[in-house]
Amino acid sequence: MEKVLVLAHTSTDGSLPKHALEALSAAKSLGFDLYIGLIGQTVQDAANQVANCGAKEIVAVSGAEFAQARYGTDTAAAEAICKETGATIVICPASSRFNRMIAGLAHRLGGRADTHVTKIGEGAVPQVSRWYYRQRMEANTSRKQRPWCIALESGCYEPWSGAAAQATVKNLALSPGADALKTTVTGVKAPAADLQTIRPDAKLLFVAGAGWTKKQADGQVHVDEAGKLILGFLEESKASLGGSKSVVDLGGEGQAVLPFMTHLNQIGQTGATPRHQKGLSTCCHGEEPHVVGWRFVNERRAVNTDPNCSWVQGKCDVLYVADAFKVIARVNQLLKEKQLQPSGR
Ligand SMILES: Cc1cc2nc3c(=O)[nH]c(=O)nc-3n(C[C@H](O)[C@H](O)[C@H](O)COP(=O)(O)OP(=O)(O)OC[C@H]3O[C@@H](n4cnc5c(N)ncnc54)[C@H](O)[C@@H]3O)c2cc1C
């Protein structure tokens, strides 16, 4: 019988992030004995959050040294929790914090690690699914080695939810040595929230193609206007921004660019394949953004002036044959009006 441990770190407010609750859903679906392991400055709130999840025990390592992401302390804490619970399968959210330490953890425990896992299959011998070759092939694998440490990608499971209650936590005393503490996070440099266009938790992925920067019906390019319309839409809708390879490459070609569009926004075969509920592609023709880029997006629509745009036609549920400049200007206006209504809806 396997012993499944969900290993999570707390957020800065002491609660469990949504991603950790998704890992909990995945773990529960296996039907084995369940344990929870928590790492953070304080863990009681997080433990209370999952008090009714059916875990046999909640084990934690907490304290000021474990507040920040740091390989040395995170690996030591995770190792102590895994040994205490005797877990044979360890499932953790594939956060940047845990992605850094999961291979080291598996090594210390004499186990194996799998990362970028998107599904953990039920059954007597669990399997994990992972996409290869730029998300074109999916492989299901199983391992004999234990402990098996699995980092689960976000957005693949519904987050577990249940009533909070007062939980009993077994706190492990751990004093990290000087070696484990030698890295200190002195601050975080991040763009202002309104400049942050990649929003993994957004319901909608808005894809902008190179058409926004091309000559329009009047024979002129309107890149400034395009930038304002796209940013206006993102502000109103809180969507996440994706771009085609052509639009993110323009800067290198010395052409008019959308200044907020970077290679991090690129979706497709050589870009990202984000998981959002809905996708809206605008001024975009490419095969890769449509076939691969929104492969995991469930409801897909596109705006293109070209009714014969085959990739758009073949891959979206609804194609609006229209000028995206006009469509997005009108949509932005409607979204603004909606905000101004008394209910705020
Ligand atoms: C090995 C390889 C890997 C690749 N990987 C990727 C990848 O990961 N991601 C990716 O995106 N591409 C990738 N590409 C490139 C890809 O094949 C396309 O060249 C690219 O996606 C085209 O970008 P686009 O659709 O934005 O631009 P275009 O092909 O220039 O299309 C612009 C579209 O905008 C429309 N349009 C113009 N004005 C308007 C308007 N006012 N209103 C509405 N519509 C308008 C036009 O009708 C046209 O359909 C890859 C190519 C190769 C060879």
The ligand as a Tripos MOL2 file, in Angstrom:
@<TRIPOS>MOLECULE
LIG
   53    58     1     0     0
SMALL
NO_CHARGES

@<TRIPOS>ATOM
      1 C1         10.0360   25.4190  -36.4430 C.3       1 LIG1
      2 C2          9.0510   26.5520  -36.2940 C.ar      1 LIG1
      3 C3          8.5410   26.8370  -35.0550 C.ar      1 LIG1
      4 C4          7.6360   27.8850  -34.8940 C.ar      1 LIG1
      5 N1          7.1520   28.1280  -33.6450 N.ar      1 LIG1
      6 C5          6.2080   29.0890  -33.4910 C.ar      1 LIG1
      7 C6          5.6320   29.3280  -32.2100 C.ar      1 LIG1
      8 O1          5.9720   28.7030  -31.2140 O.2       1 LIG1
      9 N2          4.6900   30.2880  -32.1080 N.ar      1 LIG1
     10 C7          4.2940   31.0350  -33.1800 C.ar      1 LIG1
     11 O2          3.4410   31.9080  -33.0080 O.2       1 LIG1
     12 N3          4.8340   30.8350  -34.3950 N.ar      1 LIG1
     13 C8          5.7940   29.8900  -34.5850 C.ar      1 LIG1
     14 N4          6.3380   29.7140  -35.8070 N.ar      1 LIG1
     15 C9          6.0160   30.6800  -36.8710 C.3       1 LIG1
     16 C10         4.6370   30.4330  -37.4750 C.3       1 LIG1
     17 O3          4.7310   29.4280  -38.4410 O.3       1 LIG1
     18 C11         4.0630   31.7050  -38.1270 C.3       1 LIG1
     19 O4          4.9890   32.2340  -39.0230 O.3       1 LIG1
     20 C12         3.6820   32.7910  -37.1300 C.3       1 LIG1
     21 O5          2.9450   32.2410  -36.0600 O.3       1 LIG1
     22 C13         2.8390   33.8400  -37.8490 C.3       1 LIG1
     23 O6          2.5400   34.8780  -36.9440 O.3       1 LIG1
     24 P1          1.2230   35.7160  -37.0560 P.3       1 LIG1
     25 O7          0.0750   34.7930  -37.2860 O.co2     1 LIG1
     26 O8          1.1620   36.6130  -35.8650 O.co2     1 LIG1
     27 O9          1.4850   36.6750  -38.3150 O.3       1 LIG1
     28 P2          0.9690   36.6200  -39.8030 P.3       1 LIG1
     29 O10         1.1860   35.2910  -40.4210 O.co2     1 LIG1
     30 O11         1.6040   37.8120  -40.4550 O.co2     1 LIG1
     31 O12        -0.6100   36.8410  -39.7000 O.3       1 LIG1
     32 C14        -1.1720   38.0830  -39.4300 C.3       1 LIG1
     33 C15        -2.6780   37.9190  -39.4830 C.3       1 LIG1
     34 O13        -3.2730   39.1340  -39.0620 O.3       1 LIG1
     35 C16        -4.4650   39.3080  -39.7920 C.3       1 LIG1
     36 N5         -4.8370   40.7310  -39.6840 N.ar      1 LIG1
     37 C17        -4.1440   41.8130  -40.1270 C.ar      1 LIG1
     38 N6         -4.7840   42.9410  -39.7930 N.ar      1 LIG1
     39 C18        -5.9060   42.5760  -39.1380 C.ar      1 LIG1
     40 C19        -6.9760   43.3090  -38.5300 C.ar      1 LIG1
     41 N7         -7.0320   44.6430  -38.5650 N.pl3     1 LIG1
     42 N8         -7.9670   42.6010  -37.9240 N.ar      1 LIG1
     43 C20        -7.9320   41.2410  -37.8840 C.ar      1 LIG1
     44 N9         -6.9570   40.5100  -38.4470 N.ar      1 LIG1
     45 C21        -5.9470   41.1810  -39.0560 C.ar      1 LIG1
     46 C22        -4.1160   38.8620  -41.1950 C.3       1 LIG1
     47 O14        -5.2960   38.5310  -41.9200 O.3       1 LIG1
     48 C23        -3.2330   37.6430  -40.8960 C.3       1 LIG1
     49 O15        -4.0290   36.4710  -40.8670 O.3       1 LIG1
     50 C24         7.2540   28.6690  -35.9950 C.ar      1 LIG1
     51 C25         7.7680   28.3730  -37.2670 C.ar      1 LIG1
     52 C26         8.6540   27.3290  -37.4210 C.ar      1 LIG1
     53 C27         9.1950   27.0450  -38.7790 C.3       1 LIG1
@<TRIPOS>BOND
     1     1     2 1
     2     2     3 ar
     3     2    52 ar
     4     3     4 ar
     5     4     5 ar
     6     4    50 ar
     7     5     6 ar
     8     6     7 ar
     9     6    13 1
    10     7     8 2
    11     7     9 ar
    12     9    10 ar
    13    10    11 2
    14    10    12 ar
    15    12    13 ar
    16    13    14 ar
    17    14    15 1
    18    14    50 ar
    19    15    16 1
    20    16    17 1
    21    16    18 1
    22    18    19 1
    23    18    20 1
    24    20    21 1
    25    20    22 1
    26    22    23 1
    27    23    24 1
    28    24    25 2
    29    24    26 1
    30    24    27 1
    31    27    28 1
    32    28    29 2
    33    28    30 1
    34    28    31 1
    35    31    32 1
    36    32    33 1
    37    33    34 1
    38    33    48 1
    39    34    35 1
    40    35    36 1
    41    35    46 1
    42    36    37 ar
    43    36    45 ar
    44    37    38 ar
    45    38    39 ar
    46    39    40 ar
    47    39    45 ar
    48    40    41 1
    49    40    42 ar
    50    42    43 ar
    51    43    44 ar
    52    44    45 ar
    53    46    47 1
    54    46    48 1
    55    48    49 1
    56    50    51 ar
    57    51    52 ar
    58    52    53 1
@<TRIPOS>SUBSTRUCTURE
     1 LIG1         1 GROUP 0 **** ****
